[in-house]
């Protein structure tokens, strides 16, 4: 089985975007407009896009969450974020119910600048306990590009991290859009977020306090695998434990989009800590003129790693996901 652990509902019907724009315009006032999207509209927008790609590319199931760039936690206030999070998590749940064999729900958290991470626990518990969501996306920068909130390893975050650990739902580190003009969203801010989170882990004792917490760093880990020696050296100079010790808690996905990048990821990190993912119809949607395939068709990259064994591919495509996401077992027969 091939489990894609990184998918977003980027193809949602246009009325979702239009509703969101009106909600943002009304921030600070009561916004009660209902969103109407039919099941047929969901079937059309998923069936002709993500589902078709899944079938064409030979993958079996995807973990599916709201659009990461659309989380946009900086808009409005905390109530704006709570309302928006409810809407998009409901929509992802409906996708799962319509395509239960193909898409497994992952939730967005109702984060907001200045709001305590503690306030995200209610949504997390409801979605996991009542609706069977298997993971969450965790934004280390709710300001969306300005990084003025406390570090994710600070005490303010601990109640949320404690609940994530308790519920056995891994957290994918995922920033949202960038409202800072210095940082392109998917080309800079996403990679910044992945790398910043890893550096925060190095300088903290987060995994001593939460030894069973599972963190997924997407987009191949940002700059981390390429600069593995730098981070090993920084940790050593700071008197911190070897960063290899974090590999009991930290995992990386395959959303890298070129062969040599995947080759390096497997060589540096090792198959035990890599999860197959594509983030299809996401940050990079075109065809690579060098290969003739879509950039986000990532299975051939894994297949093409020089010297990779069938056992290692099994770990990347399936076994690691089942280990990191224990709640997957309620959905998959493997």
MIMI-75098 format. One line per 8 residues: number of its first residue (from 0); for each residue x, y, z of C-alpha. Coordinates in Angstrom, 1 decimal, padded with zeros to 4 digits. Layout:
! MIMI-75098
NUM> X Y Z | ...
***
This chain:
! MIMI-75098
0> 000.0 000.0 000.0 | 001.2 003.5 -000.8 | 000.1 006.1 001.8 | 000.4 009.8 000.9 | 000.6 011.6 004.2 | 000.4 015.2 002.8 | -002.6 016.3 000.9 | -004.7 019.5 000.9
8> -008.2 020.3 -000.4 | -006.8 022.9 -002.8 | -009.5 022.3 -005.4 | -012.5 023.2 -003.2 | -015.5 024.8 -005.0 | -015.0 028.6 -005.6 | -017.8 029.5 -003.2 | -015.5 028.6 -000.3
16> -013.0 031.3 -001.4 | -015.8 033.8 -001.9 | -017.3 033.1 001.5 | -013.9 033.5 003.1 | -013.3 036.9 001.4 | -016.6 038.1 002.8 | -015.8 036.8 006.2 | -012.5 038.6 006.2
24> -014.1 041.8 005.1 | -016.6 041.5 008.0 | -013.9 040.7 010.7 | -014.8 042.3 014.0 | -018.5 042.1 013.4 | -020.9 039.1 013.5 | -020.7 037.1 010.3 | -023.6 034.6 010.0
32> -023.7 033.9 006.3 | -024.1 030.2 005.6 | -021.8 028.3 003.2 | -023.5 026.1 000.7 | -021.6 023.4 -001.1 | -023.3 020.3 -002.3 | -022.0 016.7 -002.2 | -022.0 016.7 -006.0
40> -019.7 019.7 -006.1 | -017.3 018.0 -003.7 | -017.4 014.8 -005.8 | -016.6 016.9 -008.9 | -013.8 018.9 -007.5 | -012.1 015.9 -005.8 | -013.0 013.2 -008.3 | -011.6 014.9 -011.4
48> -008.5 016.2 -009.6 | -006.9 014.6 -006.5 | -008.7 011.3 -006.9 | -007.8 011.1 -010.6 | -004.2 011.9 -009.8 | -004.1 009.3 -007.0 | -005.4 006.6 -009.4 | -003.2 007.7 -012.3
56> 000.0 007.8 -010.2 | -000.6 004.5 -008.4 | -001.0 005.7 -004.8 | -003.8 004.3 -002.6 | -004.8 006.7 000.1 | -004.0 010.3 001.1 | -004.2 012.1 004.4 | -006.2 015.2 003.6
64> -006.4 018.5 005.3 | -007.7 022.1 004.5 | -005.5 024.1 002.2 | -002.4 025.2 004.2 | -002.0 028.5 002.5 | -005.6 029.2 003.2 | -005.3 028.8 007.0 | -004.3 032.5 007.1
72> -004.4 032.7 010.8 | -003.5 036.4 010.8 | -006.8 037.6 009.4 | -009.4 039.0 011.8 | -009.3 037.8 015.4 | -009.5 034.5 017.2 | -013.3 034.2 016.5 | -012.6 034.7 012.8
80> -010.1 031.8 012.9 | -012.4 029.6 014.9 | -015.3 030.1 012.5 | -013.0 029.5 009.4 | -011.4 026.4 010.9 | -014.8 024.9 011.6 | -015.9 025.5 008.0 | -012.8 024.0 006.4
88> -012.5 021.0 008.8 | -016.2 020.2 008.2 | -015.5 020.3 004.5 | -012.5 017.9 004.8 | -014.7 015.6 006.9 | -017.3 015.6 004.1 | -014.6 014.7 001.6 | -013.6 011.7 003.7
96> -017.2 010.5 004.1 | -017.8 010.7 000.3 | -014.4 009.0 -000.5 | -013.7 006.9 002.6 | -011.3 004.6 000.8 | -009.2 007.4 -000.6 | -009.0 010.3 001.8 | -008.4 010.3 005.6
104> -009.1 013.6 007.5 | -006.4 015.8 009.0 | -007.4 019.0 010.8 | -006.5 022.6 010.8 | -006.2 024.2 014.2 | -007.9 027.5 015.1 | -004.7 029.4 015.8 | -004.6 033.2 015.9
112> -001.9 035.8 016.8 | -002.1 036.6 020.5 | -004.4 033.6 021.2 | -003.2 030.9 023.6 | -002.4 027.6 021.8 | -004.5 026.1 024.7 | -007.5 027.4 022.9 | -007.0 025.0 020.0
120> -007.5 021.9 022.2 | -011.3 021.8 021.9 | -011.3 021.6 018.1 | -008.5 019.0 018.2 | -010.3 016.8 020.7 | -013.6 017.1 018.9 | -012.2 016.2 015.5 | -010.1 013.3 016.8
128> -012.5 011.8 019.2 | -015.8 012.4 017.5 | -014.9 012.3 013.8 | -011.8 010.2 013.5 | -009.2 012.7 012.3 | -005.8 011.2 012.5 | -003.4 014.2 012.7 | -003.2 018.0 012.7
136> -001.4 020.7 011.0 | 000.5 022.9 013.4 | 001.5 026.5 012.4 | 004.6 027.7 014.3 | 003.9 031.2 013.0 | 000.3 032.3 013.4 | 001.3 035.8 012.3 | 001.9 034.4 008.8
144> 005.4 035.8 008.2 | 006.4 038.1 011.0 | 007.3 035.5 013.7 | 006.3 037.6 016.7 | 004.7 034.8 018.7 | 006.5 032.7 021.3 | 008.6 029.9 020.0 | 006.7 026.6 019.6
152> 008.9 025.1 022.3 | 008.0 027.7 024.9 | 005.7 026.9 027.8 | 002.8 028.6 026.2 | 002.6 025.8 023.7 | 002.9 022.9 026.2 | -000.8 022.3 027.0 | -001.5 021.8 023.2
160> 001.6 019.7 022.7 | 000.6 017.6 025.7 | -002.8 017.0 024.2 | -001.4 016.1 020.8 | 000.9 013.6 022.5 | -002.0 012.2 024.6 | -004.3 011.7 021.6 | -001.5 010.0 019.6
168> -002.0 012.3 016.6 | 001.2 013.5 014.9 | 001.5 017.2 014.2 | 002.7 018.3 010.8 | 004.7 021.6 011.0 | 003.0 023.8 008.4 | 003.0 027.5 008.1 | 000.4 029.2 006.0
176> 000.4 032.1 003.6 | 003.0 034.9 004.0 | 001.8 038.4 004.5 | 005.4 039.6 004.8 | 006.4 040.8 001.3 | 010.0 039.7 002.0 | 009.0 036.0 002.1 | 007.4 034.3 -000.9
184> 004.7 031.9 000.5 | 005.6 028.5 -000.8 | 009.1 029.2 -002.0 | 010.5 030.9 001.1 | 008.0 031.0 004.0 | 007.2 027.3 003.9 | 010.8 026.3 003.9 | 011.6 028.8 006.6
192> 008.9 027.4 008.8 | 010.2 023.8 008.4 | 013.7 024.9 009.2 | 012.9 027.2 012.1 | 010.9 024.5 013.8 | 013.8 022.0 013.6 | 016.2 024.6 015.0 | 013.7 025.3 017.9
200> 013.7 021.6 018.6 | 017.5 021.6 018.8 | 017.6 024.4 021.4 | 014.8 023.0 023.6 | 014.1 019.9 025.6 | 010.7 019.4 023.9 | 011.2 015.7 023.4 | 012.4 015.1 026.9
208> 009.2 016.7 028.1 | 007.1 014.9 025.4 | 008.9 011.7 024.6 | 006.0 010.3 022.6 | 005.3 013.4 020.6 | 005.5 012.8 016.8 | 006.4 015.7 014.5 | 006.4 015.6 010.7
216> 008.4 018.2 009.0 | 007.1 018.5 005.4 | 008.7 019.6 002.2 | 011.6 017.3 002.7 | 012.5 019.0 006.0 | 013.2 022.4 004.6 | 016.9 023.1 004.7 | 017.6 020.5 007.3
224> 018.8 017.5 005.4 | 021.0 019.6 003.1 | 022.6 021.3 006.1 | 022.6 018.3 008.4 | 026.3 018.9 009.3 | 025.6 022.5 010.2 | 022.9 021.5 012.6 | 025.0 018.7 014.1
232> 027.7 021.2 014.7 | 025.5 023.8 016.2 | 024.0 021.3 018.6 | 027.5 020.1 019.6 | 028.7 023.7 020.1 | 025.7 024.5 022.3 | 026.2 021.4 024.4 | 023.0 019.9 023.2
240> 022.4 016.1 022.6 | 023.3 014.8 019.1 | 020.5 015.7 016.8 | 020.2 012.1 015.7 | 018.4 011.5 019.0 | 015.5 013.6 017.7 | 014.8 011.0 015.0 | 012.7 009.1 017.5
248> 010.3 012.0 017.3 | 010.9 013.8 014.0 | 010.1 012.6 010.5 | 010.4 014.1 007.0 | 008.2 013.8 004.0 | 009.1 013.5 000.3 | 007.7 016.7 -001.1 | 011.0 017.7 -002.6
256> 010.1 017.5 -006.4 | 013.4 016.5 -007.9 | 015.4 013.2 -008.0 | 018.6 014.4 -006.5 | 016.8 016.0 -003.6 | 015.1 012.7 -002.7 | 018.4 010.9 -003.2 | 020.0 013.2 -000.6
264> 017.0 013.0 001.8 | 017.2 009.2 001.8 | 021.0 009.2 002.1 | 021.2 011.7 005.0 | 018.1 011.0 007.0 | 017.6 007.3 006.2 | 014.4 005.4 005.2 | 013.3 004.9 008.8
272> 012.4 008.6 009.1 | 010.9 009.4 005.7 | 007.2 009.4 004.9 | 005.9 009.3 001.4 | 004.0 012.5 000.4 | 003.2 014.5 -002.7 | 001.1 017.6 -001.7 | -000.4 017.2 -005.1
280> -002.1 020.2 -006.8 | -000.3 022.3 -004.2 | 002.8 024.5 -004.3 | 004.1 023.2 -007.6 | 001.6 022.2 -010.2 | 003.4 022.1 -013.6 | 005.2 019.5 -015.6 | 009.0 019.2 -015.2
288> 010.4 019.7 -018.7 | 013.4 017.5 -017.9 | 011.4 014.5 -016.9 | 008.1 015.0 -018.6 | 006.2 014.2 -015.4 | 004.5 016.5 -013.0 | 006.8 017.9 -010.3 | 004.5 016.6 -007.6
296> 004.4 013.1 -008.9 | 006.8 011.9 -006.2 | 006.5 008.1 -006.3 | 009.0 007.8 -009.2 | 011.6 009.8 -007.2 | 011.4 007.2 -004.4 | 011.5 004.3 -006.9 | 014.5 006.0 -008.6
304> 016.8 006.4 -005.5 | 020.1 004.6 -006.4 | 020.4 001.3 -004.5 | 017.2 001.6 -002.6 | 015.9 -001.7 -001.4 | 012.3 -003.0 -001.5 | 012.4 -003.1 002.3 | 013.2 000.6 002.5
312> 010.6 001.5 -000.1 | 008.1 -000.4 002.0 | 009.0 001.7 005.0 | 008.7 005.0 003.1 | 005.5 004.1 001.3 | 003.6 002.4 004.1 | 005.2 001.1 007.3 | 006.5 004.5 008.7
320> 003.1 006.1 008.2 | 001.5 003.3 010.2 | 004.1 003.8 013.0 | 003.8 007.6 013.1 | 000.0 007.8 012.6 | -001.3 005.0 014.9 | -004.9 006.1 014.3 | -004.6 005.1 010.6
328> -005.2 001.5 011.6 | -008.9 002.2 012.1 | -009.1 002.9 008.3 | -006.6 000.7 006.6 | -006.4 -003.1 006.2 | -002.7 -003.8 006.0
***
